[in-house]
Amino acid sequence: MDRYNAPRLAFALCMITTAVNLQAPLYDILAAKAGVGVGAATLAFACYVAGVMPVLLGLNGLADRVGPKPLIIVALLLCLSATALTLLMPGLITLGVARFLLGIGTGLTSAVAPGYMHQLLNSDDSRMATTYVTSSTALGFGLGAAVTSLFILHTPSVTPPSLWLYLGVGTIALVAVMPLKNIAPAVTQSAMWRLPGYPPGTLSFGLAILLAWATVGLVIAILPSTLSQHGLTPWSGFATFGICSCGVLFQPWARALAPVKATVLGLMILPLAYGLIAWGALQGSLIAVLLGAVAASSACYGFIYLGGLSGVLAIAGPSSTQTSAGYFLMAYVGFSLPVITTGALVDSVGHVAALTLFGVALLVGAIATVSLLLIGPNKSSKRLTAIRQP
């Protein structure tokens, strides 16, 4: 049964991230129901990061005390609890509380998942573990939003059946992960509170994922309000699916490139894809939005996510939870602060000016990060060859 251990963990990781954006198409509906603007909706959205941050900042040494398996189980329980809460008491405040719980769950798994997957695969090659983790999590981040959109297109509701469906499938994932062996910590006396680490050459990869996930966060949290001006809010879940999950299709190309080259390619695609998304949303062109989302996903969850994570693991080693925590800390900074700022700008200066300012900042950030990557240490440019499935 050992050969099924990695797929079991991948299924659990997919279900953890599926819960994260399950309510994404409901943001604009819940904000309207509460009588608040886009800024308040982005604050509820960012409560997720408030849950992630304490875990990544201080508790990334927890796995060395209890092992990674209990953290995966707790994360699944938090996801199930958050989903049940939004079913029982739908509302913007409840959404914020639920996303806080989801953030804790994601934070518990982010730092340990690559190393745990590597140990379960029992392979000297960390690239396959990275592939399992990035593919399963990227699929999950978009899957929940797409399923919710399918249901609310048929019958608008703040408690769509997708939430009930998740409770069932999430419980199956919890049962599936129980037989996994827990990896005994090698150092039982290590410090519980350990700050994220940034060995030389890893910070530039962190900046790249910051820009990528800032774009993803904008599509999830702000795009529904922009699309609502054209009566397209129920389709926002498909845009979320496009930008989160379609990047998996591009990961074979990313694996064939060195981490630096993959990340640079993603940063070159990202501003162009964002421009297509923003133009399509402002003009009410759903086709442009979806095409732009797929293009952005190739950058965010294809070249940058896989290339960046592979780059930091190549530098620090697959067992370095502090380095993984540092990478994801940068990702979640991007997932929150730029999104909150843009949401406040939407309320004050309107969608056109806010989305334009974000685009300018994204372009400048991408150019600066590409420059850092190209002059970075040679150690971060180890080649990723194609991976054969066992």
N, C-alpha and C positions, 0 to 999 in steps of 0.2 A: 504493500500500500504506500510505500515511501514515494513512489513516482507521482502520486496524487497530492502530495503535501503542498507543492508549489501552486498548483491550480486551486487548491482549497484556500490558501492564503490570498491568492489573486482575487478569488471570488469575494472574500471578506473585505479586501481593500476596495473593490469595486462597489460593494454595498455601502461602505462607510462614506465614500465620496458621492455616491448616488443621493444619499440623504441631504448632502450639503446644498444642492440647488433644486431640490424637489419642489420648493415653493417659489422658485424664481419668477415664473409667469404671473404670480399673484401679487407681486410687490406694488404695482401701480393700482390694482384693485383695492388692496388693503389700505394704501395711503389715501385713496379717494374716500374710502369708507370712514377713515379716521379724520378726514378733513384737513390733511396736511400736505405739504409739497414734496418735491423730489429729494430735498435735503434730508428730511426726516426719514424717508425710505432708505437713503444711503446709510444713515446712522444705524438703522435696524440691521441692514446688510452687514455693516462693519462690526457689529457685535460678535460676529464669527471670529474676527481677528482678535478681539479682546479675549476670547477664550483660547486662541492658539498661542498668543504671545507669552503668557506666563509659563506655559509648558516648555516652549522652545528656549526661553531665556533662562529658566532655572531648573527644570525637571528633566532635562535630557540625560541625566545620570540615573534616572529611576530604573531603566531597563537593566542596568548593571546590578541592581539589587534584587529584582523580582523576575528578570527575564522578559523577553518581548511578548510572549503569548498572552499573559494577563492584560497587557496594555491593549492588544487587539480586541480582546473580549470586552473590556470596559468601554472601548470606543464604540463597538457595536451596540452595547446596552445604552449608551448615551444617545446614539443616533435613533434607536427605537423609541426612547423616552421623548426626545425632541419632536419626533413625528407624531407621537400620540398626543403630545401637548397641543400642537397646532390643530389637531382634529377636535380636541375637547373644547378649546377656547380660542377660536380663530380671531386674530387681530394683530395690529402692528406691534404692540408691546409684547404680545406672546411670541411673535416672530423673532423679535430681538432676543428674548430669553432662549428660544429654541436654537437660534444661531450661535449664541454663546456656548450652549452645551455641545453643539456640533463642532465648534472650534476647539473645545477641549479634546473631543474625540479625535479630530484630525491631527491636532498637535501631538497627541500620544503616539500616533502611528507614523507620522512623517519622518521622524528621526530614526526610528528602529526598523521600518519596513525594508529598506534596501539591504541592510545587514542581515536581517532575519531571513529574507528571501535567499540571499546568497548562501547562508548556512543550510537552509532546507534543500537547496539544489545540490549541495555538497560538490561544488565545482570550483576550480581555481580561477575561472574566468568570471569576473564580476559583471560582464556585459549582459549576460542572460538574465541575471537578477534585476538589473536596471530595466531591461526590456519588459519583464513581467510587471514590475512596479509601475513604470510609466504608462504602459498600455492599459492596465486595469484601472488605475486611478483616473487617467484621462477619459476613458470610456464612461466611468461613473459620474464624473463631474457634469457631463452633458446629458446622460441618460435620464436622470430624474426630471429635469426640466422639460425634455421632449415628451415624456410620457404624460406629464401634467398638462402640457399644451394640447395633446391629443384629446384628453378628456374635457378640458374647458372649451375647446372648439365645438364639441358636441353639446355640452351642457355647462354654461358658466356657473361656477360655484367657488366659494372660498374654502371648501372642504372636498375637493375632487376625489374620485375613487383611487387615484394614483397613490394617495396617502395610505389608504387601507391596503392596497397592493404591496406597498413597500413594507408594511408591518409583517406581512406574510413572508415575503422573500427575504427580508432582513433576518427574520427568525430562523429561516433555513440556513442562512450564512452563519449564524451563531452556532447552530448545531454542527455544521460542517467543519468549523474551525476547532471544535472541542478536541477531536482526536490528535491534533497536531502536537508534536513534542515541543516542550519548552526548552529553549537553549539556556543551559545553566550559565550564569555570569562567570566570566573568567577571573574577575577581580571583585570580590565581595565587599571589600572595604573602601571602594572608591567613593569619592564625594558625591552626595546626592545633588547638590546644587553646583552645576557646571555651566558656565556661559558658553554660547556658541563660539566655534572657532573658525578663523579665516587664515589658513596657511597661505603662504605666498602663491599668488596665481589664482586663488579661488574667488576673491572679491569681485573681479570683473565678470565672472559667471553669475554671481549673485546680482549684480546690477542688471544683467541681461534678463534674468527671470523676473526682476522687479518691474521692468518695463513691460514684459510680456503679460504678467498677471494683472498689471494696472489696466491694460487693454481689455483683458478678460472680465475684470470686475466692472468696468464701465459698461460692457455689453450686457452683463447680467443685471446690474442694479439700475442703470440710467436709460438704457435703450428702450425698455418697455414704455416709459413715459413719453419718449420721443415718438415711438410708433403709435401711441394712443391718439396722437393728433391726426392720424390718418385711419383710425379704426383698426389698427393691426396688432393691438396688444396681445391677443391670444396666440399670435405667431412668434412671440418673443422667445418662447421655450425652444423653438427650432433654431433660432439664432444662437441661443446658449449651447444647444447640442452641437451646432456647427463649429463654434469657436473652441469648445472644450474637447470634443470627442473625435472629430474628423482628423485631427493631427496624428492619430494612431496610424492612419494610412500612409503618412509620410515618414514614419520612423525607420522603415528599411533603408531609405535614402540617407537618413541622419546617421544610422549605424555605419554606413559605408564611408563616412567622412570623419576626419579628426574632430575632436570636441570643439576646438577653436573655429575650424572652418564651418562646422554645422551651426554653431551659435552665431557667427558673423552672417551667414546666409539668412538665418531667421531674422536677424535685426535689419537686414536689407529689405526683407519682404514686409515686415510688420507695419511701418508707416504707410506704405502704399495700400495695404489691405485695410488699415484703419480708415484711410481716406475714402475708400469705397463704401465701407460700412456707414460712416457718418453722412456721406452724401446720400446714400440710399435711404437712411432713416429720415433725414430732413425732407427729402423729396417724396417720401412714401413709396419708394421702389423696393418691394420685398425681395425681388430677384437680386438686386444689387447688394442688399443687406446679407442675404444668405451666401452669395458668392464671396463677398468680402469676409464673412465669418469663417468660411472654409479656408480661404487664403491665410487669414490671421491664425487659424488653428494650425496650419502647416508650420508657421513660425513659432507659435506659443507652446504647443504640445508636441510638435514634431522636432524641429531643429533645435530650438532653444532649450526646451525642457529636457529632452534626452541628451543633447550635446552638453548642456551645462551640468547636469547631474553626473554624467559620465566623466566630465572633466574634473569635478571636485573629488570624485571617488578615485580617479586615477592619480591624483596628487596626494590625497590623504589616506587612501585605502578604504575598502568597503566596510570595515568595522568601525569607522570613526563616526560615532553618533554626534559628536560635537560639530564636525564639519557639515554633516547632513543637516543638522539643526540650523547652522549658520546660513546655509543655502536656502532653506525653506523660510527662515526668518526674513530674508530679503524679499522672497516671493510674497509673503503676506503683508509686508510693509507696502509693497506695490498694490496689493489687493485691497488696501483700505484707504490710506491717506490721499492718494490722487483721486480716488473715487468719491470720497467725502467732499474734497475740495471742489471737484467738478459738479457734484450735486448741489452744493451751495451756490456755485456760479450759475447753474441753470435757473435757480429760484430768483437770483438777483439780476442777471443780464440776459437770460433766455438761452434756449437750446443752441442756436447758431453760434453765438459768441463763445459759449462754454465749450462746445465740442471743437471749435476751431482752436481755442487756446490749448486744449488738451493735445490736439494734433501737433501743434508747434512744439510743445514741451516734449512730446514723444519723439519727434524728429531730432531735436537737439540731443536728447538723451541717447538715442540710438547711435548717432554719429560719434558722440564722446565714448560710448562703451565699445564700439567697434575699434576705435583708436587704441583703447586700453588693451583689448584682446590681442590686437596685432603686434603690440610691443611687449606683450607679456612673456613670462618664462617659457622656454621650450618644453618644460616638463608637462605643461597643460595641453600639449598638442599631440599626445599619443594617438595613434591611429585606431579607429573603431572599425574592425572588419565585420563582414556580414556574419550573422549568427545562424547556425543550423539548429533546428529544433531536434531534441533527442528522440 
